[in-house]
Amino acid sequence: MAKKEFKLDFYGKKIIVEYGELAKQATSSVLVRYGDTVVLTAVVINEKANLLSDFFPLTINYQEKLYSVGKIPGGFIKREGRPTEAATLAARLIDRPMRPLFKEDFKNEVQIINTVLSVDQDCAPFLAAMLGSSIATMLSGAPFMGPIAGVKVGYVNGEYIINPSVEQLEESTLDLTVAGTKEAINMVEAGAKEVSEKVMLDGLLIGHEAVKKLCAFEEEILAASEVAPFPYEVLEIKDELRKEIAKKIKEELNTALHIKEKLTRYKTIDELEERLVEEYKEKNSELEEDQLEELITKVKLVFHELEYELFRNIVVKEKMRSDGRAMDEIRPLSASIDLLPRTHGSALFTRGETQCLSVTTLGALGEHQILDGLSLEDEKRFMLHYNFPAFCVGETGRYGAPGRREIGHGALGERALLQVMPSEEEFPYTVRVVSEILESNGSSSQASICAGCLSLMAAGVPIKAPVAGIAMGLITAGRSYTILTDIAGMEDHLGDMDFKVAGTRNGICALQMDIKIKGVTKKILKEALDQAKKARLQILDVMSEVISKPRKEVSKYAPKTKVFYISPSKIRDVIGKGGEMITKIICEASHVNDVNATGAVKVDLEDDGRVIIYHTDQEVIDTTEKMILDVTREVEVGKLYDAVVVKVEDFGCFVELWPGCEGLVHISQLAKERVNKTEDVVHVGDHILVKALGVDKKGRQNFSRKEAIIELSGDKKKK
């Protein structure tokens, strides 16, 4: 195939799409150049499908190559390993708008691999990867109802900016990613500094206008390319089977869907499905094994189709929810703090059958997370980690490293709370929040935000305002639709939209939206945002009854801090040769109060001369500060000092003014009269008054006891 190239001027930057030259053995591949960002996308479709599979085997990977930003990977291995958190989140951002647009009867395995080859920080590589993924998928001929595209939207000084630069994003009160088709938005991810619902909604719509331009560009590429539809098999289900199963089970299934208690409802539905399957197995026992397996697969698919249809009818037509709530009603709320006596901050938040325990830990700035990725950011001092054990939904399961879902949920919670976190200057700590999901029946990520906020305030972190989150849902039936507040598990699983909004009383801090249908309208978005605000304020009211503002002091088990400045030129003196001085300070100060001290004192030295000391014992902090200041103090020529004799020599004695500051008193400077032997005047351990004479040619401080005596006696005569 000859190389083809397509160009687009997009908001001041050039986009170039090439295909036909690279990765030609893949089903399809494209190279996207966006500014100096270059991403290769390769799509491979397995020609054989597992028609009996109950899921669509789609994998979307986003591979960061550190050579793309001129870096060599850290660590001993010196090569890229498991995906970074940023890479995992980028892969999810591409997966979420694409997955719903593949036809439901398509079961061939699809892999979409995005490799980042070059990075221009002002041209986001994940947006180039999203564009490449959509184009390559369409060129593969897969049954994909695209194209899709995504853009970033910033908001600076009242103006919206499409795909803002790094500098513009730093000033922006909005960091919004919008993806969708030319018809509608189907994925949103946003962080915001307490913006209003109107600012967010307008940003979504402006972003969608930009998405339309990219989709039109993709359609031009498709029109200029010869693409044959990818041939694939379909599992055909006859209407007779659908009617037969509906007659057998519809009434009982409808009754089961009205059961309010989650586990009872799920158990009843599972039992109905098992009974139906067993009935068809007995009825068709004469069939070959593979034929019977195919029939049972069809029975299960029809059962779930019926479940889907009945559920939508209950919500949209009957205006009922499975647990009996009103459409805008939140499940019962409760909150508490200080469950764990030795942690720095803890909180429990429960909403219906969803429960989260969040724990806050405070550490030194030096304990920040080091990032080895493609962005300019190389560290972060606030982290929120989310854990979703199988027991929280009453199941057994795998335990190990967090999966994509856990990383994504943690990132959403982190983004929401980051907007109200104090600056490093205001609160010189590294802060880690861990959210342990203990029960789950819908929107545990938003429970993590609520519990996380409570634990931060309990830990004494001076956040700017409390943050709460709520998940909204959408159920459609034809042209009718219903928006649900605080969706439960089944409403999420069988619904059309998962719309999560977190914020303060003043505005939105984070937003995430996923759509299973082709998209949503402006009217639906506005209704969902308004309904979410009402719910958010209700949750904040409950939270404020437990703790309304951050505690003024951190826990007695958390490290206390002391911040002060020294001359940057003195930093190396504090560290000492090979770290000898700072090690001595830490060892001596940490044992000043052995009864109460807990562990070694921590000292962070910043390039600007800032010194931050951490310890649970204030006396240890004060001692450490004094020792550091002693090292950095400078001797003033002509000033009198109380000194301790530390060494006696024939030519004089060495004295110490303070730890780290020593000098020589020559034998000729020991007394007004002649001294024959140093020991005649001073001994090791004696305290003597000396006058600073300055630094000699060897760089040594020189002092005089004789001059100090003369000056002191002269003062007495004047009196």
Order of alpha helices (4+ residues) and beta strands (2+ residues): beta-beta-beta-beta-beta-alpha-beta-alpha-beta-beta-alpha-beta-beta-alpha-alpha-alpha-alpha-beta-beta-beta-beta-beta-beta-alpha-beta-alpha-beta-beta-alpha-beta-beta-alpha-beta-alpha-alpha-beta-beta-alpha-beta-beta-beta-beta-beta-alpha
